[in-house]
Amino acid sequence: MEEQAEERPMGVKAAKAAKFKGTKSGKSTNEDREASLKNLQTIVAIRERDNVVKEKLADKKLLASLLGRTEPLTEMEIELKNKLISGML
């Protein structure tokens, strides 16, 4: 039988050493900074959209719970229900 040499994954110490031995110098260029800034801006935009969707979902859940109640609603709950309904339209 032929023995096949399996490539082993890099060890922890070797990975850390490779991280510090990079070919780039310690200073980042303007292109790197711009790319990092653009990446951060896209992440912030995605998170903002995600938060808007989460808020809408929370409002829908709250409205569903208000509509599903069998006992009469208080004045405050009625106002909240009307506000949520008008916000969805």
C-alpha positions as CSV (number, residue, x, y, z in Angstrom):
1,M,0.0,0.0,0.0
2,E,1.1,3.5,-0.7
3,E,1.2,5.9,2.1
4,Q,-0.4,9.2,1.2
5,A,1.0,12.2,3.0
6,E,-1.9,14.2,4.4
7,E,-1.4,17.9,4.7
8,R,-1.9,18.8,8.3
9,P,-3.6,22.1,9.2
10,M,-1.4,24.8,10.5
11,G,-0.9,24.8,14.2
12,V,-1.9,27.7,16.5
13,K,1.7,28.9,17.1
14,A,2.5,28.7,13.3
15,A,-0.7,30.6,12.5
16,K,0.1,33.4,15.0
17,A,3.7,33.6,13.7
18,A,2.4,33.8,10.1
19,K,0.0,36.7,11.1
20,F,3.0,38.8,12.3
21,K,5.3,37.9,9.5
22,G,3.0,39.3,6.8
23,T,4.5,40.8,3.7
24,K,2.8,44.1,4.3
25,S,4.4,46.8,6.4
26,G,2.8,47.8,9.7
27,K,1.3,51.0,8.1
28,S,-1.8,50.8,6.1
29,T,-2.1,52.6,2.8
30,N,-4.9,54.9,1.8
31,E,-6.5,52.2,-0.3
32,D,-6.6,49.9,2.7
33,R,-8.1,52.6,4.8
34,E,-10.7,53.4,2.1
35,A,-11.6,49.8,1.7
36,S,-11.9,49.3,5.5
37,L,-14.1,52.5,5.7
38,K,-16.3,51.3,2.9
39,N,-16.6,47.9,4.5
40,L,-17.6,49.5,7.8
41,Q,-20.2,51.7,6.1
42,T,-21.8,48.8,4.4
43,I,-22.0,46.9,7.7
44,V,-23.6,49.9,9.4
45,A,-26.1,50.2,6.5
46,I,-27.0,46.5,6.8
47,R,-27.4,46.8,10.6
48,E,-29.7,49.8,10.2
49,R,-31.9,48.0,7.7
50,D,-31.9,45.0,10.0
51,N,-33.0,47.1,13.0
52,V,-35.8,48.6,10.9
53,V,-37.1,45.2,10.0
54,K,-36.8,44.0,13.6
55,E,-38.9,47.1,14.8
56,K,-41.6,46.4,12.2
57,L,-41.7,42.7,13.3
58,A,-42.0,43.7,16.9
59,D,-44.8,46.1,16.0
60,K,-46.6,43.4,14.1
61,K,-46.3,41.0,17.1
62,L,-47.6,43.6,19.5
63,L,-50.6,44.4,17.2
64,A,-51.3,40.6,16.9
65,S,-51.3,40.3,20.6
66,L,-53.7,43.3,21.0
67,L,-56.0,42.0,18.3
68,G,-56.0,38.5,19.8
69,R,-57.1,39.6,23.3
70,T,-60.6,38.5,24.3
71,E,-61.0,41.0,27.2
72,P,-61.8,44.6,26.5
73,L,-58.8,46.9,25.8
74,T,-58.0,49.9,27.9
75,E,-58.0,53.4,26.3
76,M,-54.2,53.3,26.1
77,E,-54.2,49.9,24.4
78,I,-56.8,51.1,21.9
79,E,-54.7,54.1,21.0
80,L,-51.7,51.9,20.6
81,K,-53.6,49.5,18.4
82,N,-54.9,52.4,16.2
83,K,-51.4,53.9,16.0
84,L,-49.9,50.5,14.9
85,I,-52.6,49.9,12.3
86,S,-52.1,53.4,10.8
87,G,-48.4,52.9,10.8
88,M,-48.7,49.8,8.7
89,L,-50.9,51.5,6.2
